């Protein structure tokens, strides 16, 4: 079966941004994989770092289980996602283990650098999935089938400097929004943190508002996720577009 790998910066990012599309792929028989690069250990004002990391690890595992995805462990602490050879080797191992034909990642430009560097690591790992001379950690055999990379929308659909980001296409997530909300609710420890650090009030309602906002942009759907396909060079064929193909009956193209 085809495989999709979601790689995000922190626990709950996948649920905010990717989970609807993942659930729809699962309905089509796809194998799902789930990785947060950072452990979430600094996402609390009430727990120490070790307790926070353990709490958020359990929450992320529960969310991955609810999504029906294979869980891959984080490799560093929050605010320590760095583009290093070692981190690239570790993320490359996950890409190879997943045998992904689709990799879902953050926007290249986003509101915080953990997201941006996580995106860079994921993209490079997808690029190097078939490089036998790029030794992964742990050692994992390369595979040579094409990989297509898709970028999610940045939070609020805007770059940090305010420019609007238009997706290439929209996926109708209305049929799975309840389960997407349940997956995000697994991250219960984040309610207080997000309320205090980012003024999000109810983080579940924030996700739903963003989902409705993307749906409104689509002009067709109540809830949606927006995606941009990364250029093919070094990754896949010029006309490969497996995400659009798999979900063709529930997408609309953005108006350019």
C-alpha positions in Angstrom: 0.0 0.0 0.0 1.2 3.6 -0.5 2.7 5.3 2.5 2.4 8.9 3.8 4.8 10.3 6.4 4.0 13.5 8.4 7.0 15.3 9.9 6.3 18.3 12.1 8.2 20.2 14.8 6.3 19.6 18.0 3.6 17.4 19.5 0.2 18.8 18.3 1.5 20.4 15.1 0.4 17.4 13.0 -3.1 17.5 14.6 -3.4 21.2 13.9 -2.2 21.2 10.3 -2.0 17.7 8.7 -4.4 15.3 10.5 -7.5 15.7 8.3 -5.6 14.8 5.1 -3.9 11.9 6.9 -7.3 10.5 8.0 -8.6 10.8 4.4 -5.6 9.0 3.0 -6.1 6.2 5.6 -9.7 5.8 4.3 -8.1 5.2 0.9 -5.9 2.4 2.3 -2.7 4.4 2.8 -0.2 3.4 5.5 0.4 6.4 7.8 3.6 7.5 9.7 3.9 10.2 12.3 7.0 12.1 13.6 7.5 15.1 15.8 11.1 16.1 15.6 11.1 17.8 19.1 9.8 16.3 22.3 7.6 19.2 23.5 9.6 19.4 26.7 9.5 23.2 27.0 5.8 23.5 26.3 4.6 24.1 29.8 4.7 26.7 32.6 3.8 24.2 35.3 5.7 21.0 34.6 9.5 20.5 34.7 11.2 19.6 31.5 11.3 15.8 32.2 7.7 15.6 33.3 6.6 17.7 30.3 8.5 15.5 27.8 7.0 12.3 29.3 3.5 13.8 29.3 3.7 15.0 25.8 5.3 11.8 24.5 2.3 9.8 25.9 -0.2 12.3 24.4 1.5 12.1 21.0 1.5 8.3 21.0 -2.2 8.4 21.8 -2.9 10.8 19.0 -0.9 8.7 16.5 -2.9 5.6 17.6 -6.1 7.5 17.1 -5.0 8.5 13.6 -3.9 4.9 12.9 -0.3 6.0 12.3 3.0 4.4 13.1 4.7 6.5 15.7 8.4 7.6 15.3 10.1 9.1 18.4 11.4 12.7 18.6 15.1 13.3 18.4 15.7 16.6 20.3 14.2 19.2 22.7 12.0 22.1 21.8 14.0 25.1 20.5 16.9 22.8 19.7 15.8 21.7 16.2 19.0 22.4 14.3 20.0 21.6 10.8 22.9 19.3 11.6 24.3 16.2 9.8 23.3 14.0 12.8 19.7 15.3 12.8 19.5 14.8 9.1 20.7 11.2 9.4 18.1 10.5 12.1 15.2 12.0 10.1 16.5 10.2 6.9 16.2 6.9 8.8 12.5 7.6 9.5 11.8 8.5 5.9 13.4 5.2 4.9 11.6 3.2 7.6 8.3 4.6 6.4 9.0 3.9 2.7 6.9 7.0 2.1 5.7 8.1 -1.3 4.3 11.3 0.2 5.9 13.4 2.9 3.8 16.1 4.6 5.8 18.9 6.1 5.5 22.5 7.5 5.5 25.6 5.4 9.1 26.6 4.5 8.4 30.0 6.0 6.4 29.9 9.3 5.9 31.8 12.5 8.7 30.1 14.4 12.1 28.7 13.5 11.5 25.3 14.9 8.8 24.8 12.2 11.1 26.2 9.5 14.1 24.0 10.5 11.9 20.9 10.9 10.7 21.6 7.3 14.3 21.8 6.1 15.3 18.6 7.8 12.2 16.8 6.4 12.8 18.0 2.9 16.5 17.0 2.9 15.6 13.6 4.4 13.1 13.1 1.6 15.7 14.1 -0.9 18.3 11.7 0.5 16.0 8.7 0.9 17.7 7.0 -2.0 21.3 8.1 -1.3 23.2 5.0 -0.1 26.2 7.1 0.8 24.1 9.2 3.3 24.3 6.9 6.3 21.3 7.2 8.4 21.0 6.8 12.2 20.1 4.0 12.8 21.4 2.4 9.7 18.4 1.9 7.3 18.5 0.7 3.8 17.6 3.4 1.2 14.8 2.9 -1.3 14.5 4.3 -4.8 10.8 4.9 -5.5 9.9 8.6 -5.9 8.9 10.8 -3.0 6.6 13.8 -3.4 6.8 16.6 -0.7 3.8 18.7 0.2 3.9 21.8 2.4 1.0 22.6 4.8 -0.2 26.1 5.3 1.5 28.3 7.9 -0.5 29.2 11.0 -3.0 31.9 10.0 -2.2 31.4 6.3 0.4 34.2 6.6 4.2 34.5 6.6 5.7 36.1 9.8 5.9 39.4 8.0 2.2 39.3 7.1 2.2 38.2 3.5 -0.7 35.9 2.6 0.1 32.3 1.6 -2.1 30.8 -1.1 -2.3 27.0 -1.2 -2.0 25.2 -4.5 -5.1 23.1 -3.6 -7.6 22.5 -0.8 -8.6 19.1 0.7 -12.1 18.8 2.1 -11.7 17.7 5.7 -15.3 18.2 6.7 -16.0 14.5 7.0 -13.1 13.8 9.4 -13.1 17.1 11.4 -14.6 15.4 14.5 -11.8 12.8 14.5 -9.2 15.4 13.8 -10.5 17.3 16.8 -10.3 14.2 19.0 -6.7 13.7 17.9 -5.8 17.2 18.9 -7.7 16.8 22.2 -5.2 14.0 23.1 -2.7 16.9 23.7 -4.6 18.1 26.8 -1.4 19.5 28.5 -1.3 22.2 25.8 -4.4 24.0 26.8 -2.8 26.0 29.6 0.5 26.5 27.8 -1.2 27.9 24.6 -3.6 30.1 26.6 -0.7 31.6 28.5 2.0 31.8 25.8 0.0 32.6 22.6 -3.5 33.7 23.8 -5.2 30.9 22.0 -8.0 30.4 24.5 -9.4 27.0 23.6 -6.8 25.4 21.4 -9.5 23.1 20.0 -11.7 26.0 18.9 -8.6 27.7 17.5 -8.0 24.7 15.3 -11.6 24.6 14.2 -11.6 28.3 13.4 -8.4 27.9 11.3 -10.0 24.9 9.6 -13.1 26.9 8.8 -10.9 29.8 7.6 -9.1 27.5 5.1 -12.5 26.1 4.1 -13.7 29.6 3.4 -10.6 30.3 1.2 -11.5 27.2 -0.8 -14.8 28.6 -1.7 -16.3 25.1 -1.5 -15.8 23.4 1.8 -16.8 24.0 5.4 -13.5 22.7 6.7 -10.3 22.3 4.7 -6.5 21.9 4.7 -4.4 23.6 2.1 -1.3 22.2 0.5 1.5 23.2 -1.8 3.4 20.6 -3.8 7.1 21.1 -3.7 8.9 21.2 -7.1 9.8 17.7 -8.3 13.5 18.0 -9.0 15.5 15.5 -7.1 12.4 14.0 -5.5 10.0 12.6 -8.0 8.8 12.7 -11.6 7.7 16.1 -13.1 4.1 15.0 -13.2 4.0 12.9 -10.0 1.2 14.2 -7.7 0.1 11.3 -5.5 -1.8 13.4 -3.0 -4.0 15.1 -5.6 -4.5 11.8 -7.3 -5.5 9.9 -4.1 -7.9 12.6 -3.0 -9.0 13.9 -6.4 -12.7 13.6 -5.6 -12.5 15.9 -2.5 -10.1 18.6 -3.5 -10.5 21.9 -5.3 -7.7 23.9 -7.0 -6.9 27.3 -5.7 -7.7 30.2 -8.0 -4.4 31.6 -9.2 
